[in-house]
Amino acid sequence: MTVALSIEPFWVSLGVGLGVMVISARVSLRLRRSRKVEEKAQILDDQAVDRIIRQGKLSINEDVLDLDAIDDEEERFWSETWDEPEEAW
């Protein structure tokens, strides 16, 4: 008793195509991750080390939050009066 297996070329090509897509997505993800690691590693140079020694810290983001303005806005928000919700009948 022999059983002949017949695989249609469509399913074979579909499987190969999906395999290629998965492999290319994995390679792309690995390349993106390695680029991000390289970008983060480039932040710490000699100037950054000197700044750490002088100031004791390194601020990567130059946009510093205005804490006074944030406090003022929070005070304004909490001091507002709010209308009570209407009761639905």
HELIX and SHEET records of a PDB file:
HELIX    1   1 PRO A    9  ALA A   41  1                                  33    
HELIX    2   2 ASP A   46  GLN A   55  1                                  10    
HELIX    3   3 LEU A   67  SER A   79  1                                  13    
END                                                                             
